[in-house]
Amino acid sequence: MFMRARNVLRPDELIYWFKQVDCFGSAGLKDGKGALFLTILAGVLWGTSFPAIKVGLLFVDPYMFVFLRMFLASVVVLLISSVTKNLDVSFARERLVWYLGLLNGFAYLIQYLGMSSTTASKSSLLVNLSAVWVAVLSWLVLKERFSKKKMLGIVSGTIGVFFITTNLNLLELTQGMIIGDGLVFLSGILWSFFIVYNKRVIDAYNVIQFMPWIFLATTLPLTPFIFLSNNFSLLNLSAEAWMAILYTAIFCWLIPYYLWSKGLKHISPVASTVILLTEVIVAIVVSFFFLGETFTMVSGIGASLIFLAIILVSIS
C-alpha cells in the first residue's frame, strides 16, 4: 500500500497538481458533478487511512504517529501556499479556523488512541456514524432541509456501513476494548462538528488560503502528547514507520482534505458526509488485500446500500 506512494509525487509535481485541481474547481464544480467526483476521490483516499493507520501503529506509537503526520502535512501545505502565492497571514486572526483545527487535532488524537485497541473495520463504522450526527447538526446549525431522497440516503448509508463492517455478526462489535471503541466513537462526533462548521469557512474563503492555518491548528494540540511517546528519538523510527507517516500525511490528509473542501463548497455537509461513506468500502477492500480481512456477500450488500445512498443524495 505504501510502496506505490513512494515515487508518486515530488514537491514540484504536488504544487502543479494543486494548481490543476484549483483550475478545475473554478470551472467545473458549480453543477455539482465535479463536486461529487472530488468528494468521492477524497473518500477513496481517506478509506485507505484506516488500514494504513493500523499497519503504522505496529511500528510507531499513536502519539508520535499522529503528530508527525499532521506536522509534515502542515510543512508541505505551507510550502505549496507560499509557492503559489496563496499564503495569507490574515487568516491567523480568524478564530473559527483555529477552533476547527484544535477540534480536528483532538479528534485525530483520540482516533489513534482508540484504534490501538480496536479493529480497523469497526473503527470505520464508528467514525462514519458521523453521517447521522452531521444530519442533526446541519438541521440545527445550518437550517438545512431534507428531502425524502436525502433522508432515505442517510438511512441506506448507515445500514450499509453496519452491514459491511460487521457482516451481521454482532460478535464483531465485541472485538476491541470498550475504551478504544468509545474514543473512536467520540472522534466521529467531533468530526461531525468539524464538517458542519467547516462549511462556513469553505463558503467564505479560498481553500488553499485557509488550509495552512487549519493544518497548523490541528498540529498544536498534538504537540504536548509527543512527550508521552515511546518513539521520542526520530532516528530510531523504522522505514515502515516513516512510510506510514508520509503516506497518511500526504495521501490521507493533505490531498483528500483539499479535494473534500473543494467539493463541500458546492454541496451540503450531509450530502458530502454520505458520499464520503465510500471510504468504508475502500477500507474494507484494502483490509481484505493487505490485512487478510474477509469480504463476504453481506459486505457486498452493504457496499450496494452505500452506493444507493450516494445516488439518492446526489440526485436529491
C-alpha positions in Angstrom: 0.0 0.0 0.0 2.8 2.4 0.9 5.3 1.3 -1.8 3.3 2.8 -4.7 3.1 6.2 -2.9 6.9 6.4 -2.6 7.6 7.9 -6.0 4.2 9.3 -7.0 4.5 13.0 -6.3 7.6 15.1 -5.9 7.1 18.6 -4.3 7.0 20.4 -7.7 4.6 17.8 -9.1 2.4 18.3 -6.0 2.3 22.0 -6.5 1.4 21.6 -10.2 -1.3 19.2 -9.2 -2.9 21.7 -6.8 -2.9 24.3 -9.5 -4.6 22.0 -11.9 -7.3 20.9 -9.4 -7.9 24.6 -8.5 -8.5 25.5 -12.1 -10.9 22.5 -12.4 -12.6 23.6 -9.2 -13.2 27.1 -10.5 -14.7 26.0 -13.8 -16.4 22.6 -13.3 -17.8 22.4 -9.8 -20.9 24.6 -10.0 -23.1 22.0 -11.5 -22.4 19.6 -8.6 -20.9 16.8 -10.8 -17.4 17.9 -10.3 -18.0 18.4 -6.5 -19.4 14.8 -6.4 -16.3 13.5 -8.2 -13.8 15.3 -5.9 -15.7 14.1 -2.8 -15.7 10.5 -3.9 -12.0 10.8 -4.7 -11.4 12.2 -1.2 -13.4 9.3 0.3 -11.3 6.8 -1.6 -8.1 8.2 -0.3 -9.4 8.6 3.3 -10.6 5.0 3.1 -7.0 3.8 2.8 -6.2 5.6 6.1 -7.9 3.0 8.4 -5.7 0.0 7.3 -2.7 2.4 6.9 -3.0 3.6 10.5 -3.5 0.1 11.7 -0.3 -1.0 10.0 1.6 2.1 11.1 0.7 1.5 14.7 2.8 -1.7 14.5 5.9 0.4 14.1 5.2 3.7 15.9 3.1 4.6 18.9 -0.1 6.7 18.3 1.3 9.9 20.0 4.3 10.3 17.6 2.4 8.8 14.6 -0.4 11.4 14.6 1.9 14.3 15.5 4.4 13.6 12.7 1.6 13.0 10.2 0.0 16.4 10.9 3.3 18.2 11.2 4.7 17.0 7.9 1.4 17.8 6.2 1.5 21.3 7.7 5.0 21.9 6.3 4.0 20.8 2.8 0.9 22.9 2.6 2.8 25.9 3.9 5.3 25.4 1.1 2.5 25.0 -1.5 0.6 28.1 -0.4 3.8 30.1 -0.4 5.0 29.0 -3.8 1.5 29.5 -5.3 1.3 32.9 -3.6 -1.7 32.0 -1.6 -0.3 32.3 1.9 -2.5 34.9 3.7 -1.3 35.8 7.2 -4.7 37.5 7.9 -6.2 34.0 8.5 -4.1 33.8 11.6 -6.6 36.1 13.2 -9.7 34.0 12.2 -10.8 32.4 15.5 -13.1 29.8 13.7 -10.2 28.5 11.7 -8.2 27.9 14.9 -11.2 26.4 16.7 -11.7 24.0 13.8 -8.0 23.0 13.8 -8.0 22.4 17.5 -11.1 20.3 17.3 -9.7 18.3 14.4 -6.4 17.7 16.2 -8.2 16.3 19.3 -10.4 14.1 17.1 -7.4 12.6 15.4 -5.6 12.0 18.7 -8.4 10.1 20.2 -9.0 8.1 17.0 -5.3 7.0 17.0 -5.5 6.1 20.7 -8.8 4.2 20.2 -7.5 2.3 17.1 -4.6 0.9 19.1 -7.2 -1.3 20.9 -9.9 -1.9 18.4 -10.3 -3.2 14.8 -9.9 -1.2 11.6 -13.3 -2.3 10.3 -15.1 -1.3 13.5 -13.3 2.0 13.6 -14.6 2.8 10.1 -18.1 2.0 11.3 -17.9 4.1 14.5 -16.3 7.1 12.7 -18.8 7.1 9.8 -21.8 7.2 12.1 -21.0 10.9 11.7 -23.4 10.8 8.8 -26.2 10.8 11.4 -24.7 13.4 13.6 -23.9 15.7 10.6 -27.6 15.5 9.6 -28.7 16.6 13.0 -26.2 19.4 13.3 -26.9 20.6 9.7 -30.6 20.9 10.7 -29.8 22.7 13.9 -26.9 25.0 12.8 -27.3 25.5 9.0 -31.1 25.1 9.0 -30.7 22.5 6.2 -33.9 20.9 4.9 -34.0 17.3 4.0 -35.9 15.7 1.1 -37.2 12.2 1.3 -34.5 11.0 -1.0 -31.8 12.5 1.2 -33.3 11.0 4.4 -33.5 7.7 2.6 -29.9 8.1 1.6 -28.8 8.7 5.2 -30.7 5.6 6.4 -29.4 3.4 3.5 -25.8 4.6 4.0 -25.9 3.9 7.8 -27.3 0.4 7.3 -24.8 -0.2 4.6 -21.9 0.8 6.9 -23.3 -1.6 9.6 -23.5 -4.5 7.1 -20.1 -4.0 5.5 -18.2 -3.7 8.8 -20.0 -6.4 10.9 -21.1 -8.9 8.3 -24.2 -9.1 10.5 -22.1 -10.9 13.1 -22.8 -9.0 16.3 -19.8 -10.6 17.9 -17.7 -8.3 15.7 -18.9 -5.5 17.9 -17.4 -7.1 21.0 -13.9 -7.1 19.5 -11.6 -4.4 21.0 -11.8 -2.7 24.3 -14.8 -0.6 25.4 -12.5 2.4 26.0 -11.0 2.1 22.5 -14.4 1.9 20.9 -15.6 4.9 22.9 -12.6 7.0 21.8 -13.2 6.2 18.1 -16.9 6.9 18.5 -16.2 10.2 20.2 -13.8 11.2 17.3 -16.7 10.7 14.9 -18.9 13.0 16.9 -16.1 15.7 17.0 -15.7 15.4 13.2 -19.4 16.0 12.7 -19.0 19.4 14.3 -15.8 19.9 12.2 -17.6 19.1 9.0 -20.6 21.4 9.6 -18.7 24.4 10.8 -16.0 23.9 8.2 -18.8 24.5 5.6 -19.0 28.2 6.8 -15.2 28.7 6.3 -15.2 27.0 2.9 -18.1 29.1 1.6 -16.4 32.3 2.7 -12.7 31.8 1.7 -10.3 30.3 -0.8 -9.5 26.7 0.3 -5.7 26.8 -0.3 -5.5 30.1 1.7 -7.0 28.8 5.0 -5.6 25.3 4.7 -2.2 26.1 6.2 -3.8 27.7 9.3 -6.2 24.8 9.9 -3.3 22.3 9.5 -1.2 24.2 11.9 -4.0 24.5 14.4 -4.6 20.7 14.0 -1.0 20.1 14.9 -0.9 22.3 18.1 -3.0 20.1 20.4 -1.0 17.1 19.4 2.4 18.6 20.3 2.3 18.2 24.2 1.5 14.5 23.8 4.7 13.6 22.0 6.4 13.6 25.4 4.3 10.5 26.2 5.7 8.8 23.2 7.9 5.8 23.3 9.4 6.8 20.0 10.8 10.2 21.0 14.0 9.6 19.1 13.1 10.0 15.4 16.3 8.4 14.3 15.1 5.1 15.7 12.0 5.0 13.7 11.9 2.2 11.1 11.5 2.7 7.4 8.0 1.2 7.7 7.1 3.8 10.3 8.2 6.7 8.1 6.3 5.2 5.1 3.1 5.0 7.1 3.6 8.6 8.4 4.4 10.1 4.9 1.6 8.1 3.2 -1.1 9.2 5.7 0.2 12.8 5.8 0.0 13.3 2.0 -2.5 10.8 0.7 -4.8 10.6 3.7 -4.8 14.2 4.9 -3.4 16.9 2.7 -4.7 15.8 -0.7 -8.2 14.4 0.4 -8.8 17.4 2.7 -8.2 19.7 -0.3 -10.4 17.6 -2.6 -13.2 17.4 0.0 -13.1 21.1 0.7 -13.4 22.0 -2.9 -16.4 19.7 -3.2 -18.0 20.9 0.0 -18.1 24.4 -1.4 -20.8 23.3 -3.8 -22.7 20.6 -1.9 -24.3 20.3 1.6 -22.4 18.8 4.6 -25.0 16.0 4.7 -24.5 15.1 1.0 -20.8 15.3 1.4 -20.8 13.0 4.5 -23.0 10.4 2.8 -20.8 10.4 -0.3 -17.7 10.0 1.9 -19.1 6.6 3.0 -17.1 5.4 0.0 -14.2 5.4 2.4 -15.8 2.4 4.3 -15.9 0.3 1.1 -12.3 1.2 0.3 -11.2 0.5 3.9 -12.7 -3.0 3.8 -11.3 -3.8 0.3 -7.8 -2.6 1.2 -8.0 -4.5 4.5 -9.0 -7.6 2.6 -6.0 -7.5 0.3 -3.4 -6.2 2.8 -4.6 -7.2 6.3 -6.3 -10.5 5.4 -9.8 -9.4 6.5 -12.8 -11.1 4.9 -15.2 -9.7 2.3 -18.5 -11.6 2.2 -21.8 -11.5 0.4 -23.2 -9.4 3.3 -20.3 -7.0 2.8 -21.3 -6.8 -0.9 -24.9 -5.9 0.1 -23.6 -3.2 2.5 -21.5 -1.8 -0.3 -24.5 -1.7 -2.6 -26.5 0.1 0.1 -23.8 2.7 0.3 -23.7 3.2 -3.4 -27.5 3.6 -3.3 -27.1 6.2 -0.6 -24.7 8.1 -2.7 -27.0 8.0 -5.7 -30.0 9.2 -3.7 -28.1 12.1 -2.1 -26.6 13.1 -5.4 -30.0 13.4 -7.2 -31.9 14.9 -4.3 
